[in-house]
Amino acid sequence: MIDDLRRLDARRAGDRTLGAAAALAALAVAGAFGWLVVDLAAGGGDRLSWALLTQPPALTGGGGGIAPMLVSTFWMLLLTIATALPIGLGCAVLLAEFLPRRAPYARLIRRGVDVLAAIPSVVFGLFGNAFFCVWLGWGFSLRAAAMTLACMVLPLFVRIAEAGLRDAPDALRLGGAALGFGRLRTTVRLLLPAAAPTVAAGLVLAVGRALAETAALLFTSGYSVRMPDDLADPGRALSVHIHELAMNVPGGEPQAQASALVLIVLLLPLGLAADRLARGLVRAR
């Protein structure tokens, strides 16, 4: 009896230690993010204004606003999501529900997806330049940049969405079979809503990577600071603009820091929208 109590106390002590370590890790992450925001606000907070969001740049970008960059970023992001979401979700459904997990070709596909996820973004940029800009003849354009970003974020989104589908309870699959649902209908009506929070998290991570990407866009989107008329026009993404201000424009650091604050703020509504989408899918199940 005494030995059992001692083992129970040891387990409780271990749980408390693990909980404290997890709390410290979370605090460290939150502290790093807070430090980043405070540092950017101290350097560029005085540049934040309505004019910054609505006016074109001036003085090679060191002054004026970032309106063309915001529009270019929006169109690239929209086309990236429209391309990556159906393809990535379809691939995740195929891997999770329609291919035997231990089949050699399924393992080969997963290994290829993992290798793609590890490829540096500059390599994707070179590929996008060679394929979309040169071979397809699109040149430096928003659509070439968006397709390159879609290729980049697909591996991450596929693996997260596949994990979410695999974690869906087997009771849903059995229930679908009992109702006479085919595998596809069971996946669409039951499994996808159950995996919606994980799929939404994968989408947020993929969008965040696309929104903050710089290296790949240097080879595909161009450096134009004018307002794009359509997706065939070149455009400068906000992340590229921040890089140019910080590295190549004398005295551009305050404007770069203000633009970085705007970039961070843009991520907040994306996360909220993805969470609302996930909740809506769960309620509709």
C-alpha positions in Angstrom: 0.0 0.0 0.0 2.8 2.4 1.0 4.7 1.6 -2.3 1.6 2.3 -4.3 1.1 5.7 -2.6 4.8 6.5 -3.3 4.4 5.6 -7.0 1.3 7.7 -7.1 3.1 10.7 -5.6 6.0 10.2 -8.0 3.5 10.2 -10.9 1.9 13.4 -9.6 5.2 15.1 -9.2 6.1 14.1 -12.8 2.8 15.5 -14.0 3.4 18.7 -12.2 7.0 19.0 -13.6 5.7 18.3 -17.2 2.9 20.8 -16.8 5.4 23.4 -15.5 7.7 22.7 -18.4 4.8 23.0 -20.9 3.7 26.3 -19.3 7.3 27.7 -19.6 7.5 26.7 -23.2 4.2 28.4 -24.0 5.4 31.5 -22.1 8.6 31.5 -24.0 6.8 31.4 -27.3 4.3 34.1 -26.3 7.2 36.2 -24.9 9.2 35.9 -28.2 6.1 37.0 -30.2 5.5 39.9 -27.8 9.1 41.0 -28.0 8.9 40.9 -31.8 5.7 43.0 -31.9 7.0 45.5 -29.4 10.3 45.9 -31.3 8.5 46.5 -34.6 6.1 48.9 -32.9 8.9 50.9 -31.4 10.7 51.2 -34.7 7.7 51.7 -37.1 4.6 52.3 -35.0 4.6 56.1 -35.8 4.4 55.3 -39.5 1.1 53.4 -39.1 -1.8 55.4 -40.6 -4.6 55.2 -43.0 -2.4 56.8 -45.6 0.1 53.9 -45.2 -2.7 51.5 -46.3 -4.2 53.5 -49.1 -1.4 55.4 -50.8 1.2 54.2 -53.3 4.9 54.2 -52.2 7.1 57.2 -52.7 10.8 57.9 -52.4 11.7 54.4 -53.7 9.4 52.9 -51.0 10.9 54.8 -48.0 7.8 57.0 -47.9 4.2 57.0 -49.0 2.1 53.9 -48.5 1.9 50.2 -49.3 -1.5 50.0 -51.1 -0.2 48.3 -54.3 1.7 45.8 -52.3 -1.5 44.9 -50.2 -3.5 44.4 -53.4 -0.8 42.3 -55.0 -0.5 40.2 -51.8 -4.3 39.8 -51.7 -4.6 38.5 -55.2 -1.6 36.2 -54.9 -3.0 34.8 -51.7 -6.5 34.3 -53.0 -5.2 32.4 -56.1 -2.9 30.3 -54.0 -5.7 29.2 -51.7 -8.0 28.6 -54.6 -5.4 26.3 -56.2 -3.9 24.6 -53.1 -7.1 23.9 -51.2 -8.9 21.6 -53.6 -5.8 19.8 -54.8 -4.4 19.4 -51.3 -7.6 18.2 -49.8 -8.1 15.7 -52.6 -4.6 14.3 -52.2 -5.2 14.1 -48.4 -8.5 12.2 -48.9 -6.8 9.9 -51.4 -3.9 9.1 -49.0 -6.1 8.7 -45.9 -9.1 6.9 -47.2 -8.6 5.3 -50.6 -5.0 4.0 -50.6 -3.8 1.2 -48.3 -1.6 2.8 -45.8 1.3 0.3 -46.2 1.1 0.0 -49.9 4.4 0.7 -51.6 2.9 3.4 -53.9 1.2 5.1 -51.0 4.5 5.2 -49.1 6.2 6.6 -52.2 3.6 9.4 -52.5 4.0 10.3 -48.8 7.8 10.2 -49.1 7.6 12.6 -52.1 5.3 14.9 -50.2 7.7 15.0 -47.3 10.7 15.7 -49.6 8.8 18.6 -51.2 8.0 20.0 -47.7 11.8 20.1 -47.0 12.8 21.8 -50.2 14.1 25.4 -49.6 11.8 28.1 -50.9 14.5 29.5 -53.1 14.4 26.2 -55.1 10.7 26.6 -55.5 11.3 30.1 -56.8 13.8 28.9 -59.4 11.3 26.2 -60.5 8.5 28.7 -60.7 10.7 31.1 -62.8 11.7 28.3 -65.1 8.3 26.7 -65.5 5.6 29.4 -65.1 7.6 32.5 -66.1 9.7 31.1 -68.9 8.2 27.8 -70.2 4.5 28.8 -69.9 5.4 32.3 -71.0 3.7 34.1 -68.1 6.7 36.2 -67.3 6.9 37.9 -63.9 3.3 38.0 -62.8 1.0 37.5 -59.9 -0.3 34.3 -61.3 3.2 32.8 -61.7 3.9 33.8 -58.1 0.6 32.3 -56.8 1.2 29.0 -58.6 4.7 28.8 -57.1 3.3 29.5 -53.7 0.7 26.8 -54.2 3.4 24.3 -55.0 5.2 25.4 -51.8 2.3 25.1 -49.4 0.7 21.9 -50.8 3.0 19.4 -48.9 2.4 21.0 -45.5 -1.4 21.2 -46.1 -1.6 17.7 -47.4 0.2 16.1 -44.5 -1.8 18.0 -41.9 -5.2 17.3 -43.6 -4.3 13.6 -44.0 -3.5 13.4 -40.2 -6.8 15.0 -39.4 -8.7 12.6 -41.6 -6.9 9.6 -40.1 -7.7 10.8 -36.6 -11.4 10.9 -37.3 -13.2 8.2 -35.2 -13.7 4.8 -36.9 -17.3 4.9 -35.6 -18.0 7.5 -38.3 -16.8 5.1 -41.0 -18.8 2.3 -39.5 -21.9 4.5 -39.2 -21.6 5.6 -42.8 -21.4 2.0 -43.9 -24.4 1.1 -41.8 -26.4 3.9 -43.4 -25.4 2.6 -46.9 -23.0 5.4 -47.7 -20.2 4.8 -50.1 -16.7 5.6 -49.1 -16.8 9.0 -50.9 -20.1 10.1 -49.4 -18.8 9.0 -45.9 -15.7 11.0 -46.4 -17.6 14.2 -47.5 -20.5 14.0 -45.1 -18.9 12.6 -42.0 -15.1 12.5 -42.0 -14.3 15.9 -43.4 -16.6 17.8 -40.9 -14.9 15.8 -38.1 -11.5 16.7 -39.4 -12.4 20.3 -40.1 -10.5 21.9 -37.2 -7.3 20.1 -38.2 -7.8 21.0 -41.9 -8.5 24.6 -40.9 -5.2 24.6 -38.8 -3.3 23.3 -41.8 -4.9 25.9 -44.0 -3.9 28.7 -41.6 -0.3 27.4 -41.5 -0.1 27.1 -45.3 -1.6 30.6 -45.7 0.8 32.0 -43.1 3.8 30.5 -45.0 2.5 31.9 -48.3 1.8 35.3 -46.8 5.3 35.6 -45.3 7.2 34.1 -48.2 9.9 36.2 -49.9 12.6 34.1 -51.6 10.3 32.4 -54.1 8.6 35.6 -55.0 11.8 37.3 -55.9 12.0 35.0 -58.9 8.3 35.0 -60.0 6.3 38.1 -59.0 8.5 40.9 -60.1 9.4 44.2 -58.3 6.7 46.5 -59.8 5.2 48.9 -57.2 2.3 50.0 -59.4 -1.2 48.9 -58.8 -1.8 45.6 -60.7 -4.7 45.5 -63.1 -5.1 41.7 -63.3 -3.2 38.5 -62.4 -1.1 38.7 -65.5 0.6 41.9 -64.3 3.8 41.8 -62.1 3.4 42.9 -58.5 5.4 43.3 -55.4 4.2 41.3 -52.4 4.3 42.9 -49.0 7.0 40.5 -47.8 9.2 41.4 -50.8 8.6 45.1 -50.1 9.7 44.7 -46.5 12.9 42.9 -47.7 13.6 45.7 -50.2 13.1 48.4 -47.7 15.3 46.8 -45.1 18.1 45.8 -47.4 18.2 48.2 -50.4 16.6 51.5 -49.4 18.6 53.9 -47.3 16.6 54.9 -44.3 13.9 52.4 -45.1 13.9 50.5 -41.8 11.1 52.4 -40.1 8.8 51.9 -43.2 9.9 48.2 -43.3 8.9 47.8 -39.6 5.6 49.5 -40.1 4.9 47.2 -43.1 5.9 44.2 -41.0 3.3 45.2 -38.4 0.7 45.3 -41.1 1.8 41.8 -42.3 1.4 40.4 -38.8 -2.0 42.0 -38.4 -3.1 40.4 -41.6 -2.6 37.0 -40.1 -5.2 37.5 -37.4 -8.4 37.6 -39.5 -7.1 34.6 -41.4 -6.9 32.6 -38.3 -10.4 33.8 -37.1 -11.9 33.0 -40.5 -10.4 29.5 -40.6 -11.7 28.9 -37.0 -15.2 30.0 -38.0 -15.1 27.8 -41.1 -14.1 24.8 -39.0 -16.9 25.5 -36.4 -19.4 25.9 -39.2 -18.4 22.6 -40.8 -18.7 20.8 -37.4 -22.2 22.2 -36.8 -23.3 21.2 -40.3 -22.2 17.6 -39.7 
